Amino acid sequence: MVKEIISWLKAIIIALLIVFGVRHFIMEPSIVKGDSMLPNLHEGDRIIISKISSIDRFDEIAFVSPDTDDNYVKRVIGLPGDRIVIENDTLYINDEPYEESYLDDFKSQLAEGQIFTQDFDLEADYGYQVVPDGTYFVLGDNRPISRDSRSFGVINEDSIIGEVVFRIWPIQVIGPIKH
């Protein structure tokens, strides 16, 4: 009987160590709060965050908010060394215009002459010619309501939890996150 209990305890401890290791070092589940990433991510979506992914432009990442106690999910727009300007609803990275197809649904609903993303210039608004080393410029997809780098500045690389890679709930949209 004692051997059986010890065997079960060993199995439980090993399982807990594996779960802790995976969650702490490899991936972590989370829940989306708010509507700043509509239409791609909705309030209440259950997501998996990869802690081992490299961060690239237009990835959706989770990070510790620089101005609240919350974690945010936003899209990486500017990498270290990038110059960021939004002018006339067009994103410019290093003076090159970028098509943001993930915003097409929202932009198609605008009245003629209406702007989805207000003008922004990283240098004029925050004094940085380019995104500083060790930081990223992030924006929410639902730009009119999103608190993002336009309101709190660039985020530190150390605050990044990981890349949002998979949605596990709701069941009808389970699958990898598309960028």
C-alpha positions as a printed Julia matrix, in Angstrom:
179×3 Matrix{Float64}:
   0.0    0.0     0.0
   2.79   2.46    0.91
   4.63   1.65   -2.35
   1.44   2.33   -4.31
   0.95   5.73   -2.61
   4.61   6.66   -3.21
   4.25   5.64   -6.86
   1.16   7.84   -7.28
   2.84  10.77   -5.51
   5.87  10.5    -7.83
   3.62  10.49  -10.89
   1.66  13.51   -9.64
   4.84  15.45   -8.79
   6.38  14.69  -12.19
   3.16  15.76  -13.95
   3.04  19.01  -11.96
   6.7   19.75  -12.77
   6.04  19.19  -16.48
   2.96  21.44  -16.44
   4.84  24.14  -14.51
   7.82  23.92  -16.86
   5.7   24.1   -20.02
   3.61  26.98  -18.68
   6.58  28.97  -17.37
   9.03  28.46  -20.23
   7.17  27.37  -23.39
   3.5   28.4   -23.59
   0.72  29.84  -21.5
  -3.05  30.03  -21.86
  -4.79  33.4   -21.53
  -8.15  35.1   -22.05
  -8.67  38.15  -24.27
 -10.18  41.12  -22.44
 -11.61  44.06  -24.35
 -12.29  44.83  -27.99
  -9.03  46.47  -29.08
  -8.09  43.55  -31.36
 -11.43  43.17  -33.15
 -12.2   41.64  -35.58
  -9.42  39.05  -35.19
  -9.65  38.53  -31.4
 -12.84  38.96  -29.38
 -13.57  39.51  -25.71
 -13.48  36.12  -23.99
 -11.42  34.3   -26.64
  -9.12  31.72  -25.05
  -5.64  31.89  -26.59
  -2.28  30.2   -26.32
   0.79  32.41  -26.0
   4.11  30.99  -27.19
   7.04  32.09  -25.04
   9.63  30.68  -27.46
   8.58  32.43  -30.69
  10.69  35.18  -32.18
   8.81  38.46  -32.51
   8.29  39.73  -36.06
   6.42  42.64  -37.59
   2.62  42.22  -37.53
   2.72  39.39  -34.94
   0.07  39.63  -32.25
   1.77  39.62  -28.87
   0.79  39.64  -25.21
   2.73  41.94  -22.9
   2.56  43.52  -19.47
   0.96  46.95  -19.85
   3.3   49.84  -19.06
   0.48  51.92  -17.59
  -1.88  49.48  -15.8
  -1.76  46.17  -13.94
  -3.24  44.36  -16.96
  -1.72  42.36  -19.77
  -2.48  43.6   -23.28
  -2.65  41.9   -26.66
  -1.61  44.12  -29.58
  -0.01  43.86  -33.02
   3.71  44.58  -33.44
   4.07  47.4   -35.96
   7.53  48.83  -35.29
  10.7   46.88  -34.6
  13.84  48.44  -33.1
  15.29  50.91  -35.61
  12.0   51.55  -37.46
  10.62  55.01  -38.15
   6.81  54.99  -37.67
   4.38  57.5   -39.16
   0.64  57.25  -39.79
  -0.59  59.87  -42.2
  -3.96  60.11  -43.95
  -4.89  56.64  -42.62
  -1.76  55.07  -44.17
   0.94  53.36  -42.1
   4.5   54.22  -43.09
   7.4   52.19  -41.77
  10.79  53.61  -42.71
   9.01  55.9   -45.2
   7.44  52.91  -47.04
   3.62  52.64  -47.08
   2.24  49.36  -45.73
  -1.07  47.76  -46.61
  -2.81  46.6   -43.43
  -5.24  44.03  -44.85
  -6.32  42.98  -41.34
  -8.04  46.42  -41.1
 -10.01  46.07  -44.35
 -13.26  44.98  -42.62
 -13.28  48.09  -40.42
 -12.16  50.49  -43.13
 -14.86  49.28  -45.54
 -17.52  50.43  -43.05
 -16.24  54.02  -42.88
 -18.12  56.89  -44.46
 -16.32  58.66  -47.28
 -13.63  60.95  -45.86
 -13.77  59.32  -42.42
 -10.39  58.32  -40.95
  -9.88  55.03  -39.08
  -6.4   55.73  -37.66
  -5.54  59.28  -36.61
  -2.24  60.76  -37.79
   0.77  59.83  -35.65
   4.5   60.48  -35.87
   6.82  58.69  -33.45
   9.32  61.55  -33.56
   6.81  64.4   -33.28
   4.7   62.67  -30.6
   7.39  60.95  -28.51
  10.72  62.45  -29.59
  12.17  59.21  -31.0
  13.44  59.3   -34.58
  13.2   55.5   -34.59
  11.92  52.77  -32.28
  14.73  52.48  -29.68
  16.75  49.27  -29.24
  15.06  46.78  -26.91
  11.58  48.22  -27.56
   8.63  47.7   -29.9
   5.82  49.9   -31.25
   2.43  48.16  -30.97
  -1.1   49.01  -32.14
  -4.5   47.45  -31.59
  -6.47  46.52  -34.71
  -9.55  48.4   -33.48
  -7.65  51.69  -33.65
 -10.4   54.13  -32.58
 -10.71  52.49  -29.13
  -7.3   50.86  -28.59
  -4.87  51.95  -25.89
  -1.54  51.24  -27.51
   1.85  52.8   -28.3
   0.12  55.95  -29.46
  -1.02  56.53  -25.87
   1.71  54.94  -23.72
   4.74  54.9   -26.03
   6.93  51.99  -27.05
   7.01  48.83  -24.95
  10.12  47.21  -23.54
  11.16  43.84  -24.87
  11.29  42.6   -21.26
   7.54  43.2   -20.88
   6.64  40.79  -23.71
   5.03  37.57  -22.49
   5.0   35.98  -25.94
   3.35  35.66  -29.32
  -0.35  34.81  -29.59
  -0.24  31.66  -31.74
  -3.46  29.69  -31.25
  -7.1   30.21  -30.28
  -8.66  27.38  -28.26
 -12.09  28.94  -27.64
 -14.75  29.52  -28.91
 -14.91  26.14  -30.57
 -16.12  27.41  -33.98
 -12.89  29.4   -34.48
 -10.31  27.06  -32.95
  -7.05  27.25  -34.81
  -3.83  29.15  -35.44
  -3.9   32.95  -35.27
  -3.61  34.46  -38.73
  -1.47  37.57  -39.17
